[in-house]
């Protein structure tokens, strides 16, 4: 799991020029009440290729 908090969600979505809602729908899941970035089968974060 790659945990992310609300401040990091705000900063990352702003960096990507998308709303926090769109960021959440595309890149997040909720696990036990916490936000986690989605991951590819190989364990890489799903936004790694987007940010590079």
N, CA, C, O and CB atoms as a CASP TS submission, in Angstrom:
PFRMAT TS
TARGET T0000
AUTHOR 0000-0000-0000
METHOD Language model
MODEL 1
PARENT N/A
ATOM      1  N   UNK     1       0.833  -1.179   0.000  1.00  0.00           N
ATOM      2  CA  UNK     1       0.000   0.000   0.000  1.00  0.00           C
ATOM      3  C   UNK     1       0.882   1.248   0.000  1.00  0.00           C
ATOM      4  O   UNK     1       1.932   1.302   0.640  1.00  0.00           O
ATOM      5  CB  UNK     1      -0.950  -0.005   1.212  1.00  0.00           C
ATOM      6  N   UNK     2       0.420   2.224  -0.729  1.00  0.00           N
ATOM      7  CA  UNK     2       1.103   3.516  -0.750  1.00  0.00           C
ATOM      8  C   UNK     2       0.111   4.529  -0.184  1.00  0.00           C
ATOM      9  O   UNK     2      -0.791   4.989  -0.885  1.00  0.00           O
ATOM     10  CB  UNK     2       1.589   3.915  -2.217  1.00  0.00           C
ATOM     11  N   UNK     3       0.287   4.865   1.078  1.00  0.00           N
ATOM     12  CA  UNK     3      -0.647   5.747   1.761  1.00  0.00           C
ATOM     13  C   UNK     3      -0.431   7.197   1.337  1.00  0.00           C
ATOM     14  O   UNK     3       0.691   7.620   1.059  1.00  0.00           O
ATOM     15  CB  UNK     3      -0.499   5.610   3.279  1.00  0.00           C
ATOM     16  N   UNK     4      -1.536   7.948   1.296  1.00  0.00           N
ATOM     17  CA  UNK     4      -1.487   9.366   0.938  1.00  0.00           C
ATOM     18  C   UNK     4      -2.519  10.093   1.793  1.00  0.00           C
ATOM     19  O   UNK     4      -3.632   9.599   1.981  1.00  0.00           O
ATOM     20  CB  UNK     4      -1.759   9.588  -0.601  1.00  0.00           C
ATOM     21  N   UNK     5      -2.155  11.259   2.310  1.00  0.00           N
ATOM     22  CA  UNK     5      -3.102  11.997   3.143  1.00  0.00           C
ATOM     23  C   UNK     5      -3.756  13.123   2.334  1.00  0.00           C
ATOM     24  O   UNK     5      -3.406  13.362   1.178  1.00  0.00           O
ATOM     25  CB  UNK     5      -2.392  12.571   4.395  1.00  0.00           C
ATOM     26  N   UNK     6      -4.704  13.801   2.962  1.00  0.00           N
ATOM     27  CA  UNK     6      -5.478  14.826   2.253  1.00  0.00           C
ATOM     28  C   UNK     6      -4.603  15.970   1.739  1.00  0.00           C
ATOM     29  O   UNK     6      -4.846  16.498   0.654  1.00  0.00           O
ATOM     30  CB  UNK     6      -6.557  15.382   3.166  1.00  0.00           C
ATOM     31  N   UNK     7      -3.595  16.351   2.511  1.00  0.00           N
ATOM     32  CA  UNK     7      -2.691  17.421   2.065  1.00  0.00           C
ATOM     33  C   UNK     7      -1.937  16.985   0.811  1.00  0.00           C
ATOM     34  O   UNK     7      -1.801  17.759  -0.136  1.00  0.00           O
ATOM     35  CB  UNK     7      -1.690  17.800   3.189  1.00  0.00           C
ATOM     36  N   UNK     8      -1.451  15.756   0.808  1.00  0.00           N
ATOM     37  CA  UNK     8      -0.719  15.236  -0.353  1.00  0.00           C
ATOM     38  C   UNK     8      -1.636  15.079  -1.562  1.00  0.00           C
ATOM     39  O   UNK     8      -1.210  15.291  -2.697  1.00  0.00           O
ATOM     40  CB  UNK     8      -0.066  13.889  -0.013  1.00  0.00           C
ATOM     41  N   UNK     9      -2.884  14.712  -1.324  1.00  0.00           N
ATOM     42  CA  UNK     9      -3.860  14.614  -2.417  1.00  0.00           C
ATOM     43  C   UNK     9      -4.060  15.987  -3.045  1.00  0.00           C
ATOM     44  O   UNK     9      -4.068  16.124  -4.268  1.00  0.00           O
ATOM     45  CB  UNK     9      -5.216  14.045  -1.905  1.00  0.00           C
ATOM     46  N   UNK    10      -4.219  16.997  -2.205  1.00  0.00           N
ATOM     47  CA  UNK    10      -4.407  18.367  -2.699  1.00  0.00           C
ATOM     48  C   UNK    10      -3.199  18.825  -3.510  1.00  0.00           C
ATOM     49  O   UNK    10      -3.351  19.370  -4.604  1.00  0.00           O
ATOM     50  CB  UNK    10      -4.650  19.332  -1.527  1.00  0.00           C
ATOM     51  N   UNK    11      -2.010  18.606  -2.976  1.00  0.00           N
ATOM     52  CA  UNK    11      -0.787  19.041  -3.652  1.00  0.00           C
ATOM     53  C   UNK    11      -0.555  18.289  -4.962  1.00  0.00           C
ATOM     54  O   UNK    11      -0.176  18.892  -5.965  1.00  0.00           O
ATOM     55  CB  UNK    11       0.411  18.854  -2.732  1.00  0.00           C
ATOM     56  N   UNK    12      -0.779  16.993  -4.955  1.00  0.00           N
ATOM     57  CA  UNK    12      -0.533  16.184  -6.150  1.00  0.00           C
ATOM     58  C   UNK    12      -1.546  16.483  -7.239  1.00  0.00           C
ATOM     59  O   UNK    12      -1.183  16.593  -8.410  1.00  0.00           O
ATOM     60  CB  UNK    12      -0.567  14.701  -5.807  1.00  0.00           C
ATOM     61  N   UNK    13      -2.814  16.615  -6.867  1.00  0.00           N
ATOM     62  CA  UNK    13      -3.826  16.930  -7.877  1.00  0.00           C
ATOM     63  C   UNK    13      -3.574  18.312  -8.478  1.00  0.00           C
ATOM     64  O   UNK    13      -3.763  18.511  -9.678  1.00  0.00           O
ATOM     65  CB  UNK    13      -5.241  16.864  -7.265  1.00  0.00           C
ATOM     66  N   UNK    14      -3.152  19.256  -7.657  1.00  0.00           N
ATOM     67  CA  UNK    14      -2.815  20.588  -8.156  1.00  0.00           C
ATOM     68  C   UNK    14      -1.638  20.519  -9.121  1.00  0.00           C
ATOM     69  O   UNK    14      -1.659  21.155 -10.174  1.00  0.00           O
ATOM     70  CB  UNK    14      -2.492  21.535  -6.991  1.00  0.00           C
ATOM     71  N   UNK    15      -0.618  19.754  -8.769  1.00  0.00           N
ATOM     72  CA  UNK    15       0.548  19.562  -9.629  1.00  0.00           C
ATOM     73  C   UNK    15       0.150  18.968 -10.979  1.00  0.00           C
ATOM     74  O   UNK    15       0.733  19.302 -12.011  1.00  0.00           O
ATOM     75  CB  UNK    15       1.573  18.657  -8.939  1.00  0.00           C
ATOM     76  N   UNK    16      -0.852  18.081 -10.962  1.00  0.00           N
ATOM     77  CA  UNK    16      -1.305  17.406 -12.181  1.00  0.00           C
ATOM     78  C   UNK    16      -2.386  18.199 -12.926  1.00  0.00           C
ATOM     79  O   UNK    16      -2.867  17.763 -13.972  1.00  0.00           O
ATOM     80  CB  UNK    16      -1.833  16.022 -11.838  1.00  0.00           C
ATOM     81  N   UNK    17      -2.765  19.358 -12.388  1.00  0.00           N
ATOM     82  CA  UNK    17      -3.788  20.220 -12.990  1.00  0.00           C
ATOM     83  C   UNK    17      -5.126  19.505 -13.149  1.00  0.00           C
ATOM     84  O   UNK    17      -5.795  19.641 -14.173  1.00  0.00           O
ATOM     85  CB  UNK    17      -3.315  20.719 -14.345  1.00  0.00           C
ATOM     86  N   UNK    18      -5.510  18.745 -12.128  1.00  0.00           N
ATOM     87  CA  UNK    18      -6.826  18.109 -12.097  1.00  0.00           C
ATOM     88  C   UNK    18      -7.437  18.364 -10.723  1.00  0.00           C
ATOM     89  O   UNK    18      -6.730  18.693  -9.771  1.00  0.00           O
ATOM     90  CB  UNK    18      -6.730  16.567 -12.400  1.00  0.00           C
ATOM     91  N   UNK    19      -8.752  18.210 -10.631  1.00  0.00           N
ATOM     92  CA  UNK    19      -9.409  18.409  -9.343  1.00  0.00           C
ATOM     93  C   UNK    19      -9.104  17.238  -8.416  1.00  0.00           C
ATOM     94  O   UNK    19      -8.700  16.161  -8.854  1.00  0.00           O
ATOM     95  CB  UNK    19     -10.934  18.572  -9.526  1.00  0.00           C
ATOM     96  N   UNK    20      -9.305  17.475  -7.143  1.00  0.00           N
ATOM     97  CA  UNK    20      -9.100  16.410  -6.166  1.00  0.00           C
ATOM     98  C   UNK    20     -10.086  15.265  -6.385  1.00  0.00           C
ATOM     99  O   UNK    20      -9.743  14.103  -6.171  1.00  0.00           O
ATOM    100  CB  UNK    20      -9.237  16.960  -4.745  1.00  0.00           C
ATOM    101  N   UNK    21     -11.305  15.586  -6.807  1.00  0.00           N
ATOM    102  CA  UNK    21     -12.302  14.540  -7.079  1.00  0.00           C
ATOM    103  C   UNK    21     -11.865  13.641  -8.227  1.00  0.00           C
ATOM    104  O   UNK    21     -11.970  12.418  -8.137  1.00  0.00           O
ATOM    105  CB  UNK    21     -13.663  15.169  -7.402  1.00  0.00           C
ATOM    106  N   UNK    22     -11.378  14.240  -9.296  1.00  0.00           N
ATOM    107  CA  UNK    22     -10.918  13.440 -10.438  1.00  0.00           C
ATOM    108  C   UNK    22      -9.698  12.619 -10.034  1.00  0.00           C
ATOM    109  O   UNK    22      -9.591  11.446 -10.392  1.00  0.00           O
ATOM    110  CB  UNK    22     -10.581  14.351 -11.653  1.00  0.00           C
ATOM    111  N   UNK    23      -8.785  13.227  -9.294  1.00  0.00           N
ATOM    112  CA  UNK    23      -7.611  12.498  -8.817  1.00  0.00           C
ATOM    113  C   UNK    23      -8.040  11.274  -8.011  1.00  0.00           C
ATOM    114  O   UNK    23      -7.515  10.177  -8.202  1.00  0.00           O
ATOM    115  CB  UNK    23      -6.711  13.416  -7.962  1.00  0.00           C
ATOM    116  N   UNK    24      -8.993  11.473  -7.117  1.00  0.00           N
ATOM    117  CA  UNK    24      -9.465  10.370  -6.275  1.00  0.00           C
ATOM    118  C   UNK    24     -10.089   9.256  -7.110  1.00  0.00           C
ATOM    119  O   UNK    24      -9.840   8.077  -6.859  1.00  0.00           O
ATOM    120  CB  UNK    24     -10.478  10.881  -5.251  1.00  0.00           C
ATOM    121  N   UNK    25     -10.891   9.623  -8.093  1.00  0.00           N
ATOM    122  CA  UNK    25     -11.549   8.609  -8.933  1.00  0.00           C
ATOM    123  C   UNK    25     -10.553   7.829  -9.777  1.00  0.00           C
ATOM    124  O   UNK    25     -10.734   6.635 -10.011  1.00  0.00           O
ATOM    125  CB  UNK    25     -12.578   9.267  -9.843  1.00  0.00           C
ATOM    126  N   UNK    26      -9.501   8.501 -10.233  1.00  0.00           N
ATOM    127  CA  UNK    26      -8.537   7.850 -11.116  1.00  0.00           C
ATOM    128  C   UNK    26      -7.434   7.096 -10.383  1.00  0.00           C
ATOM    129  O   UNK    26      -6.959   6.070 -10.870  1.00  0.00           O
ATOM    130  CB  UNK    26      -7.920   8.869 -12.010  1.00  0.00           C
ATOM    131  N   UNK    27      -7.021   7.588  -9.222  1.00  0.00           N
ATOM    132  CA  UNK    27      -5.780   7.096  -8.635  1.00  0.00           C
ATOM    133  C   UNK    27      -5.864   6.595  -7.195  1.00  0.00           C
ATOM    134  O   UNK    27      -4.859   6.134  -6.655  1.00  0.00           O
ATOM    135  CB  UNK    27      -4.788   8.159  -8.694  1.00  0.00           C
ATOM    136  N   UNK    28      -7.032   6.672  -6.558  1.00  0.00           N
ATOM    137  CA  UNK    28      -7.108   6.310  -5.145  1.00  0.00           C
ATOM    138  C   UNK    28      -8.109   5.205  -4.861  1.00  0.00           C
ATOM    139  O   UNK    28      -9.053   4.969  -5.615  1.00  0.00           O
ATOM    140  CB  UNK    28      -7.460   7.514  -4.333  1.00  0.00           C
ATOM    141  N   UNK    29      -7.866   4.544  -3.752  1.00  0.00           N
ATOM    142  CA  UNK    29      -8.861   3.651  -3.166  1.00  0.00           C
ATOM    143  C   UNK    29      -8.829   3.902  -1.665  1.00  0.00           C
ATOM    144  O   UNK    29      -7.856   4.442  -1.137  1.00  0.00           O
ATOM    145  CB  UNK    29      -8.576   2.126  -3.517  1.00  0.00           C
ATOM    146  N   UNK    30      -9.884   3.511  -0.993  1.00  0.00           N
ATOM    147  CA  UNK    30      -9.947   3.672   0.452  1.00  0.00           C
ATOM    148  C   UNK    30      -9.788   2.302   1.093  1.00  0.00           C
ATOM    149  O   UNK    30     -10.501   1.355   0.761  1.00  0.00           O
ATOM    150  CB  UNK    30     -11.283   4.346   0.890  1.00  0.00           C
ATOM    151  N   UNK    31      -8.842   2.217   2.016  1.00  0.00           N
ATOM    152  CA  UNK    31      -8.566   0.974   2.731  1.00  0.00           C
ATOM    153  C   UNK    31      -8.639   1.273   4.225  1.00  0.00           C
ATOM    154  O   UNK    31      -7.840   2.046   4.754  1.00  0.00           O
ATOM    155  CB  UNK    31      -7.165   0.377   2.334  1.00  0.00           C
ATOM    156  N   UNK    32      -9.595   0.659   4.891  1.00  0.00           N
ATOM    157  CA  UNK    32      -9.765   0.870   6.341  1.00  0.00           C
ATOM    158  C   UNK    32      -9.829   2.353   6.702  1.00  0.00           C
ATOM    159  O   UNK    32      -9.244   2.784   7.696  1.00  0.00           O
ATOM    160  CB  UNK    32      -8.619   0.207   7.107  1.00  0.00           C
ATOM    161  N   UNK    33     -10.545   3.130   5.886  1.00  0.00           N
ATOM    162  CA  UNK    33     -10.730   4.544   6.161  1.00  0.00           C
ATOM    163  C   UNK    33      -9.570   5.444   5.782  1.00  0.00           C
ATOM    164  O   UNK    33      -9.606   6.647   6.043  1.00  0.00           O
ATOM    165  CB  UNK    33     -11.006   4.716   7.576  1.00  0.00           C
ATOM    166  N   UNK    34      -8.539   4.874   5.167  1.00  0.00           N
ATOM    167  CA  UNK    34      -7.372   5.660   4.735  1.00  0.00           C
ATOM    168  C   UNK    34      -7.274   5.628   3.218  1.00  0.00           C
ATOM    169  O   UNK    34      -7.748   4.694   2.570  1.00  0.00           O
ATOM    170  CB  UNK    34      -6.060   5.116   5.376  1.00  0.00           C
ATOM    171  N   UNK    35      -6.649   6.668   2.657  1.00  0.00           N
ATOM    172  CA  UNK    35      -6.445   6.730   1.215  1.00  0.00           C
ATOM    173  C   UNK    35      -5.160   6.012   0.831  1.00  0.00           C
ATOM    174  O   UNK    35      -4.129   6.153   1.490  1.00  0.00           O
ATOM    175  CB  UNK    35      -6.407   8.186   0.736  1.00  0.00           C
ATOM    176  N   UNK    36      -5.239   5.242  -0.248  1.00  0.00           N
ATOM    177  CA  UNK    36      -4.070   4.554  -0.783  1.00  0.00           C
ATOM    178  C   UNK    36      -4.048   4.757  -2.288  1.00  0.00           C
ATOM    179  O   UNK    36      -5.085   4.687  -2.948  1.00  0.00           O
ATOM    180  CB  UNK    36      -4.084   3.035  -0.421  1.00  0.00           C
ATOM    181  N   UNK    37      -2.860   5.008  -2.827  1.00  0.00           N
ATOM    182  CA  UNK    37      -2.718   5.113  -4.274  1.00  0.00           C
ATOM    183  C   UNK    37      -2.889   3.736  -4.896  1.00  0.00           C
ATOM    184  O   UNK    37      -2.454   2.731  -4.334  1.00  0.00           O
ATOM    185  CB  UNK    37      -1.345   5.721  -4.655  1.00  0.00           C
ATOM    186  N   UNK    38      -3.521   3.698  -6.048  1.00  0.00           N
ATOM    187  CA  UNK    38      -3.633   2.443  -6.777  1.00  0.00           C
ATOM    188  C   UNK    38      -2.249   2.016  -7.241  1.00  0.00           C
ATOM    189  O   UNK    38      -1.365   2.849  -7.444  1.00  0.00           O
ATOM    190  CB  UNK    38      -4.603   2.580  -7.981  1.00  0.00           C
ATOM    191  N   UNK    39      -2.073   0.721  -7.403  1.00  0.00           N
ATOM    192  CA  UNK    39      -0.780   0.191  -7.826  1.00  0.00           C
ATOM    193  C   UNK    39      -0.968  -0.751  -9.008  1.00  0.00           C
ATOM    194  O   UNK    39      -2.001  -1.408  -9.138  1.00  0.00           O
ATOM    195  CB  UNK    39      -0.078  -0.537  -6.660  1.00  0.00           C
ATOM    196  N   UNK    40       0.043  -0.807  -9.861  1.00  0.00           N
ATOM    197  CA  UNK    40       0.060  -1.785 -10.946  1.00  0.00           C
ATOM    198  C   UNK    40       0.392  -3.155 -10.357  1.00  0.00           C
ATOM    199  O   UNK    40       0.815  -3.256  -9.205  1.00  0.00           O
ATOM    200  CB  UNK    40       1.092  -1.383 -12.056  1.00  0.00           C
ATOM    201  N   UNK    41       0.201  -4.198 -11.145  1.00  0.00           N
ATOM    202  CA  UNK    41       0.481  -5.558 -10.672  1.00  0.00           C
ATOM    203  C   UNK    41       1.921  -5.734 -10.198  1.00  0.00           C
ATOM    204  O   UNK    41       2.194  -6.563  -9.330  1.00  0.00           O
ATOM    205  CB  UNK    41       0.189  -6.555 -11.772  1.00  0.00           C
ATOM    206  N   UNK    42       2.844  -4.953 -10.767  1.00  0.00           N
ATOM    207  CA  UNK    42       4.255  -5.077 -10.370  1.00  0.00           C
ATOM    208  C   UNK    42       4.582  -4.272  -9.105  1.00  0.00           C
ATOM    209  O   UNK    42       5.732  -4.251  -8.665  1.00  0.00           O
ATOM    210  CB  UNK    42       5.157  -4.619 -11.513  1.00  0.00           C
ATOM    211  N   UNK    43       3.581  -3.614  -8.524  1.00  0.00           N
ATOM    212  CA  UNK    43       3.774  -2.859  -7.289  1.00  0.00           C
ATOM    213  C   UNK    43       4.078  -1.391  -7.477  1.00  0.00           C
ATOM    214  O   UNK    43       4.090  -0.634  -6.507  1.00  0.00           O
ATOM    215  CB  UNK    43       4.858  -3.464  -6.518  1.00  0.00           C
ATOM    216  N   UNK    44       4.329  -0.968  -8.724  1.00  0.00           N
ATOM    217  CA  UNK    44       4.578   0.450  -8.988  1.00  0.00           C
ATOM    218  C   UNK    44       3.303   1.258  -8.779  1.00  0.00           C
ATOM    219  O   UNK    44       2.201   0.793  -9.068  1.00  0.00           O
ATOM    220  CB  UNK    44       5.111   0.653 -10.422  1.00  0.00           C
ATOM    221  N   UNK    45       3.469   2.443  -8.285  1.00  0.00           N
ATOM    222  CA  UNK    45       2.358   3.365  -8.100  1.00  0.00           C
ATOM    223  C   UNK    45       1.765   3.723  -9.463  1.00  0.00           C
ATOM    224  O   UNK    45       2.498   3.901 -10.435  1.00  0.00           O
ATOM    225  CB  UNK    45       2.818   4.642  -7.346  1.00  0.00           C
ATOM    226  N   UNK    46       0.449   3.826  -9.531  1.00  0.00           N
ATOM    227  CA  UNK    46      -0.210   4.079 -10.814  1.00  0.00           C
ATOM    228  C   UNK    46       0.068   5.469 -11.376  1.00  0.00           C
ATOM    229  O   UNK    46      -0.124   5.692 -12.571  1.00  0.00           O
ATOM    230  CB  UNK    46      -1.693   3.895 -10.664  1.00  0.00           C
ATOM    231  N   UNK    47       0.514   6.405 -10.549  1.00  0.00           N
ATOM    232  CA  UNK    47       0.792   7.745 -11.081  1.00  0.00           C
ATOM    233  C   UNK    47       2.259   7.949 -11.429  1.00  0.00           C
ATOM    234  O   UNK    47       2.630   9.013 -11.924  1.00  0.00           O
ATOM    235  CB  UNK    47       0.365   8.794 -10.082  1.00  0.00           C
ATOM    236  N   UNK    48       3.095   6.958 -11.182  1.00  0.00           N
ATOM    237  CA  UNK    48       4.527   7.103 -11.482  1.00  0.00           C
ATOM    238  C   UNK    48       4.768   7.450 -12.943  1.00  0.00           C
ATOM    239  O   UNK    48       5.555   8.349 -13.240  1.00  0.00           O
ATOM    240  CB  UNK    48       5.274   5.820 -11.131  1.00  0.00           C
ATOM    241  N   UNK    49       4.112   6.762 -13.849  1.00  0.00           N
ATOM    242  CA  UNK    49       4.328   7.016 -15.274  1.00  0.00           C
ATOM    243  C   UNK    49       3.713   8.343 -15.704  1.00  0.00           C
ATOM    244  O   UNK    49       4.168   8.940 -16.680  1.00  0.00           O
ATOM    245  CB  UNK    49       3.743   5.878 -16.110  1.00  0.00           C
ATOM    246  N   UNK    50       2.691   8.817 -14.997  1.00  0.00           N
ATOM    247  CA  UNK    50       2.047  10.088 -15.331  1.00  0.00           C
ATOM    248  C   UNK    50       2.947  11.253 -14.951  1.00  0.00           C
ATOM    249  O   UNK    50       3.030  12.237 -15.685  1.00  0.00           O
ATOM    250  CB  UNK    50       0.687  10.212 -14.622  1.00  0.00           C
ATOM    251  N   UNK    51       3.617  11.151 -13.822  1.00  0.00           N
ATOM    252  CA  UNK    51       4.432  12.250 -13.304  1.00  0.00           C
ATOM    253  C   UNK    51       5.800  12.325 -13.976  1.00  0.00           C
ATOM    254  O   UNK    51       6.374  13.409 -14.074  1.00  0.00           O
ATOM    255  CB  UNK    51       4.609  12.102 -11.805  1.00  0.00           C
ATOM    256  N   UNK    52       6.327  11.211 -14.434  1.00  0.00           N
ATOM    257  CA  UNK    52       7.667  11.206 -15.043  1.00  0.00           C
ATOM    258  C   UNK    52       7.760  12.056 -16.247  1.00  0.00           C
ATOM    259  O   UNK    52       8.825  12.145 -16.858  1.00  0.00           O
ATOM    260  CB  UNK    52       8.072   9.838 -15.402  1.00  0.00           C
TER
END
